[in-house]
Amino acid sequence: MSHVFSYDFRYDDNECETETSVAQAEVEDLVGDIYLNFVETGTLAQGGGAIDDSRHKLLRAKHEQFIHDAINGLPSSFTLLDASQPWFSFWCLNSLEILGCNISQQLRSRVIDKLSRLQCPGGGFCGGSGQLPHLAGSYGAIMALVLVGGNAAYETIDRPGMYSWLMSMKCPDGAFTMHAGGEVDVRGIYCALVIASLLNIMTPELVKGAAEFIARCQTCEGGIGPYPGVEAHGGYTLCGLAALDILGKTDLLRLDRLARWMSARQLAFEGGFNGRTNKLVDGCYSYWMGGAFPILQKALKRTRVDGYIYDRAALQRYILACCQDRRSGGLRDKPGKSPDLYHTMYCLIGLSLSQHYVGVEPKEQIADITSVYSVPVRMMQWGAMPASLLVLGLRSNVVKPVHPVYSVPYTPLASFVKHFYALPPLADQLA
């Protein structure tokens, strides 16, 4: 497979140089130098050439080592991220799982022990010892326990306490505060609904007004902002769209505007995504934007034959050629940046979702899509369709398929859902 690489696709500032256009040109220079290394001999011309995509290789062993080095100990500078402890567990475990690496029982036990000590007596998980319970930290903790799997991990979670705490975070307008007295935005709704849908604690009271709040966050551009009246952003768009899919209410959005805005986030020269209008490419948006497309596909009732409305091969090319650190392992934002665990995981999720076509065919979507009690059926209807697999470069580059709403591979997710939906209704435990 080859791709025509051309400098004609670079950003045109119309001879009106700005700080933003200068930064864009600098990134394009770095990306262009990398892509030129893949141009086939004999096709090179002044404007570019044909890229030999067969040469792209996922540096699986180096990425695994990068993750294990972090697990074995981080430098003291990481104390600045003390409130992100559950996230480190999630980033590391999910990256290993997507890559198909072994996760030892010793590591699983370490994660269970760590997260059990971060669970707060009144419900929810905090980001670090002695801190307030936080929706983002709780999301990270639950997703890490999904990946650990097994009864020891599942029984760590205080379900009634989690529900009571989530209800205490609920706002009258349908949103959630991230922590007591904290900020309110679409992230909170996404985190709360992912947690509740996985733990089988969804109730009409918990979800009341959430879908309508998200709909009010859609901007004139078409994307979704953090709260009403604020600029659309890739991360909030994924959070809002995924939350609406959990609720079965994606039809509240102007899907045509959303599709147009999302499609404009993929950059013609780099192939990766940015998160806002006139911003730079960033590897993490391989998930925050790339992961939103399967959900949009389902909302638009497009079939596998219709295909996604973004360039899957271009995204893989950017991730494999520009985001991998070939010296130390790990993945990064863009050339010139250092790799980190956050970008490693989200680049790998984006790689997975661009390799595997995941979705729900329109004829298979269940009729009762808005009841909170239909959530487990709807979440597990998603699946990868092997006939539409697209792997750029070596065949060994293929990674595990990932659920676009929950951002983890299907096997641990299915085990978690099976466990919690076999439990008695939460009302019996709250009585």
C-alpha positions in Angstrom: 0.0 0.0 0.0 1.3 3.4 -0.9 0.2 7.0 -0.2 1.0 10.1 -2.1 2.8 12.5 0.2 2.8 16.1 -0.9 3.9 19.4 0.6 0.9 20.9 -1.3 -1.2 19.7 1.6 0.5 22.0 4.1 -1.4 24.7 5.9 -1.9 27.9 3.9 -1.8 31.0 6.1 -2.8 33.2 3.2 0.3 35.3 3.8 -1.0 36.3 7.2 1.6 35.0 9.6 0.5 34.5 13.2 2.0 32.7 16.2 -0.3 29.8 15.5 0.6 29.5 11.8 4.4 29.6 12.7 3.9 26.8 15.2 1.9 24.8 12.6 4.7 25.3 10.0 7.3 24.0 12.5 5.3 20.9 13.2 4.8 20.3 9.5 8.5 20.6 9.0 9.1 17.8 11.5 6.4 15.6 10.2 7.5 16.1 6.6 11.0 15.1 7.4 9.8 11.9 8.9 7.4 11.1 6.0 10.2 11.7 3.5 12.1 8.8 5.0 9.3 6.5 3.9 9.0 7.8 0.3 9.7 5.2 -2.3 12.9 5.5 -4.3 12.2 6.8 -7.8 9.0 8.6 -6.8 10.7 11.5 -4.9 10.0 14.9 -6.5 10.2 18.5 -5.2 6.6 18.3 -3.9 6.9 14.9 -2.2 6.5 11.3 -3.4 4.8 8.0 -2.8 5.1 6.7 0.8 5.8 3.0 1.2 3.4 2.1 3.9 4.6 -1.5 4.1 7.6 -0.3 6.2 5.6 0.9 9.2 6.3 -1.2 12.3 4.7 -1.0 15.8 7.6 -1.1 18.3 5.7 -3.4 20.6 8.6 -4.7 22.7 10.0 -1.2 23.3 6.5 0.1 24.3 6.1 -2.8 26.7 9.5 -2.0 28.3 8.6 1.7 28.5 5.5 0.8 30.5 7.2 -1.6 32.8 10.0 0.9 33.5 7.3 3.3 34.7 5.6 0.5 36.8 8.9 -0.2 38.5 9.3 3.4 39.6 8.9 7.0 38.5 11.2 9.9 39.2 10.5 12.3 42.0 9.2 14.9 39.5 6.1 12.9 39.1 4.9 13.9 42.6 3.3 16.8 40.7 0.8 14.2 39.4 0.1 12.7 42.8 -3.6 13.2 42.3 -3.5 11.0 39.2 -2.5 7.7 40.8 -5.6 5.7 39.5 -4.9 7.1 36.1 -1.3 5.7 36.1 -2.7 2.3 36.8 -5.3 2.6 34.0 -2.8 4.0 31.4 -0.3 1.2 32.1 -2.7 -1.7 32.3 -4.7 -0.7 29.3 -1.7 -0.1 27.1 -0.4 -3.6 28.1 -3.8 -5.2 27.4 -4.2 -3.5 24.0 -0.6 -4.6 23.0 -1.4 -8.2 24.0 1.3 -8.2 26.7 1.1 -10.4 29.8 -0.1 -8.7 33.0 1.3 -10.7 35.9 -0.7 -11.7 38.9 1.8 -9.8 41.1 1.0 -6.6 39.1 -2.7 -7.2 39.4 -2.5 -7.7 43.1 -0.4 -4.5 43.5 -3.1 -2.5 41.6 -5.9 -4.0 43.8 -4.0 -3.1 46.9 -3.3 0.5 45.7 -6.8 1.2 44.6 -8.4 -0.3 47.7 -6.4 2.3 49.7 -7.7 5.1 47.5 -11.4 4.2 47.9 -13.0 6.7 50.3 -15.3 5.6 53.2 -18.2 7.7 51.8 -17.9 6.3 48.3 -15.8 7.0 45.2 -12.0 7.0 44.8 -9.5 9.8 45.4 -6.5 10.5 43.2 -4.0 10.3 46.0 -3.8 9.5 49.7 -5.9 11.8 51.9 -7.6 13.6 49.0 -11.2 14.1 48.2 -13.0 11.5 46.1 -13.0 12.7 42.5 -15.0 11.6 39.4 -11.9 11.5 37.2 -10.0 9.5 39.8 -13.0 7.2 40.3 -13.3 6.6 36.6 -9.6 5.8 36.3 -9.8 3.4 39.3 -12.9 1.6 37.9 -11.3 1.2 34.5 -8.1 -0.1 36.0 -10.1 -2.7 38.0 -11.9 -3.7 34.8 -8.5 -4.5 33.3 -7.3 -6.3 36.5 -10.3 -8.6 36.4 -11.3 -11.3 38.8 -13.4 -11.4 42.0 -10.7 -9.9 44.2 -10.8 -6.7 42.0 -14.6 -6.7 41.6 -15.2 -7.1 45.4 -12.9 -4.2 46.1 -15.6 -1.8 44.9 -18.2 -0.4 47.3 -21.2 -0.3 45.0 -23.8 1.3 47.4 -21.2 3.8 48.5 -20.3 4.7 44.9 -24.0 5.3 44.0 -24.6 7.5 47.1 -21.5 9.5 46.3 -22.4 9.9 42.6 -25.8 11.2 43.6 -24.2 13.7 45.9 -22.2 15.0 42.9 -25.4 15.4 40.9 -26.4 19.0 40.0 -30.0 20.3 39.4 -29.1 21.0 35.7 -28.3 17.3 35.0 -24.5 17.6 35.2 -22.1 16.4 37.9 -19.4 18.2 39.9 -16.0 16.6 39.5 -15.6 16.7 43.3 -17.3 18.4 46.3 -17.3 22.1 45.4 -15.5 21.4 42.1 -16.0 22.3 38.5 -19.0 21.2 36.4 -18.5 20.0 32.8 -19.2 17.2 30.3 -16.3 15.1 31.7 -18.2 14.6 34.9 -21.3 13.2 33.1 -19.1 10.8 31.1 -17.2 9.6 34.1 -20.4 9.2 36.2 -22.3 7.3 33.4 -19.4 5.0 32.6 -19.0 4.1 36.3 -22.7 3.6 36.8 -23.3 1.6 33.6 -20.4 -0.7 34.4 -21.4 -1.2 38.1 -25.1 -1.8 37.3 -26.2 1.2 39.4 -27.9 3.3 36.6 -31.2 4.8 37.8 -33.6 7.3 36.3 -32.7 9.7 39.2 -28.9 9.5 38.4 -29.3 10.2 34.7 -32.0 12.8 34.9 -31.2 15.9 32.8 -27.7 14.6 31.8 -28.5 14.2 28.1 -30.2 17.6 27.8 -27.1 19.2 29.5 -24.8 17.7 26.9 -27.1 18.8 24.1 -26.8 22.3 25.3 -23.0 22.1 25.1 -23.1 21.6 21.3 -21.7 24.7 19.7 -22.4 26.6 16.5 -19.4 24.8 15.0 -21.0 21.4 15.7 -18.6 20.0 18.3 -19.3 19.7 22.1 -17.7 22.1 24.6 -17.2 21.5 28.4 -20.4 23.4 29.3 -22.9 25.6 27.4 -21.4 28.6 25.6 -17.8 27.4 25.5 -15.7 26.4 22.4 -16.0 22.9 21.1 -13.2 20.5 22.0 -12.2 17.0 21.0 -12.0 15.6 24.5 -15.4 16.9 25.5 -16.9 15.8 22.2 -15.9 12.2 22.8 -17.1 12.4 26.4 -20.5 13.9 25.4 -21.1 11.7 22.5 -20.1 8.5 24.5 -22.4 9.5 27.4 -25.3 10.1 25.0 -24.7 6.6 23.5 -24.9 5.1 27.0 -28.2 7.0 27.4 -29.4 6.1 24.0 -30.0 9.8 23.2 -27.5 10.7 20.5 -30.4 12.0 18.5 -30.5 15.1 20.7 -27.5 16.4 18.8 -27.3 18.1 15.4 -25.4 15.2 13.9 -24.8 16.8 10.5 -23.0 19.7 12.2 -21.1 17.3 14.5 -20.0 15.2 11.5 -18.7 18.3 9.7 -16.8 19.6 12.7 -15.3 16.2 13.5 -14.1 15.6 10.0 -12.4 18.9 10.0 -10.2 17.9 12.9 -8.2 15.5 10.8 -5.3 17.4 9.3 -4.5 16.8 5.6 -0.7 17.0 5.9 -0.1 15.2 9.2 -3.0 12.7 9.0 -3.6 12.9 12.8 -6.2 14.9 14.6 -6.2 18.2 16.5 -8.7 18.9 19.2 -9.9 22.4 18.3 -10.1 24.7 15.3 -6.7 26.1 14.4 -4.8 23.9 16.9 -1.8 21.6 16.4 -2.0 17.9 15.8 -1.7 15.8 18.9 -1.5 12.0 19.3 -3.9 11.8 22.1 -6.7 12.9 19.8 -6.2 9.6 18.0 -8.7 8.5 20.6 -10.5 11.7 21.7 -11.4 12.3 18.0 -10.8 9.0 16.4 -12.8 7.2 19.0 -15.8 9.5 18.5 -16.2 8.4 14.9 -17.5 4.9 15.6 -20.1 6.4 17.9 -21.1 8.9 15.3 -21.3 6.1 12.8 -23.8 4.3 15.0 -25.8 7.5 15.6 -26.0 8.2 11.9 -27.1 4.6 11.3 -24.3 4.1 8.8 -23.3 0.6 7.9 -19.9 -1.1 7.7 -20.1 -0.9 4.0 -20.6 2.9 4.2 -17.3 3.1 6.2 -16.1 5.8 8.6 -16.0 9.4 7.6 -12.3 9.8 8.4 -9.1 8.4 6.8 -8.2 5.4 8.9 -4.9 4.8 7.1 -3.7 8.4 7.5 -4.3 8.2 11.3 -2.3 4.9 11.5 0.5 6.5 9.4 0.8 9.4 11.8 0.8 7.2 14.9 3.3 4.7 13.6 5.6 7.1 11.9 5.4 10.2 14.1 4.2 9.3 17.6 6.5 6.3 18.4 9.7 7.1 20.3 12.1 4.7 18.5 14.9 5.2 21.2 13.1 4.8 24.5 9.7 3.3 23.5 6.4 4.9 24.4 4.3 7.1 22.3 4.0 10.9 22.2 2.0 14.0 21.3 4.0 14.8 18.1 7.6 14.8 16.8 9.9 16.8 19.1 7.9 15.8 22.2 8.8 13.2 24.8 6.7 10.0 25.2 4.5 9.6 28.3 2.0 7.1 29.6 -1.0 9.2 28.8 -0.1 9.6 25.1 1.0 6.0 24.9 -2.4 4.7 25.9 -4.5 7.1 23.8 -2.3 6.6 20.7 -2.7 2.9 21.1 -6.5 3.1 21.4 -6.6 5.3 18.3 -4.4 2.8 16.5 -6.8 0.0 17.5 -9.9 1.9 16.5 -8.4 2.8 13.1 -7.4 -0.8 12.5 -10.6 -2.5 13.5 -14.0 -1.4 12.3 -16.1 -1.5 15.5 -19.8 -0.7 15.5 -23.4 -1.8 15.6 -25.1 -2.4 12.3 -28.4 -0.3 12.1 -30.6 -3.4 11.7 -29.2 -4.8 15.0 -29.8 -1.8 17.2 -32.3 -2.6 19.9 -35.7 -0.7 19.8 -35.7 0.3 23.5 -32.7 2.5 23.5 -33.4 5.1 26.2 -34.3 2.9 29.2 -31.5 2.7 31.8 -32.3 -1.0 32.1 -31.3 -1.6 28.4 -27.7 -0.4 29.0 -26.0 -3.7 29.3 -27.5 -5.0 26.1 -26.6 -1.8 24.3 -23.0 -1.6 25.6 -22.2 -5.2 24.6 -23.8 -5.0 21.2 -20.6 -3.2 20.0 -18.1 -5.5 18.3 -15.2 -5.6 15.8 -16.0 -6.7 12.3 -13.0 -8.7 10.9 -14.0 -8.2 7.3 -13.2 -4.5 7.6 -9.8 -4.9 9.3 -7.3 -2.3 8.0 -3.7 -2.7 9.1 -1.0 -0.3 7.9 2.5 -1.7 7.6 3.5 -5.1 9.0 0.7 -7.6 9.8 2.2 -7.9 13.3 1.1 -4.3 13.9 -2.4 -5.4 14.7 -3.5 -4.7 18.3 -6.6 -5.8 20.2 -10.0 -4.2 19.3 -11.2 -1.7 21.8 -14.8 -0.6 22.8 -15.1 3.1 21.7 -17.3 4.1 24.6 -15.3 2.4 27.4 -11.9 2.6 25.8 -10.8 -0.9 26.8 -10.6 -4.3 25.0 -13.8 -6.3 24.9 -12.8 -9.4 26.9 -12.1 -7.8 30.3 -15.0 -5.5 29.7 -17.4 -8.4 29.1 -16.2 -10.2 32.2 -16.8 -7.1 34.3 -20.2 -6.5 32.9 -21.2 -10.2 33.4 -20.2 -10.0 37.0 -22.0 -6.8 38.0 -25.2 -7.5 36.1 -25.5 -10.8 37.8 -25.8 -9.0 41.1 -29.1 -8.2 42.8 -30.6 -4.8 42.1 -28.9 -2.0 44.0 -32.2 -1.0 45.7 -32.0 -4.2 47.8 -28.6 -3.1 49.2 -29.7 0.5 49.9 -32.9 -0.6 51.7 
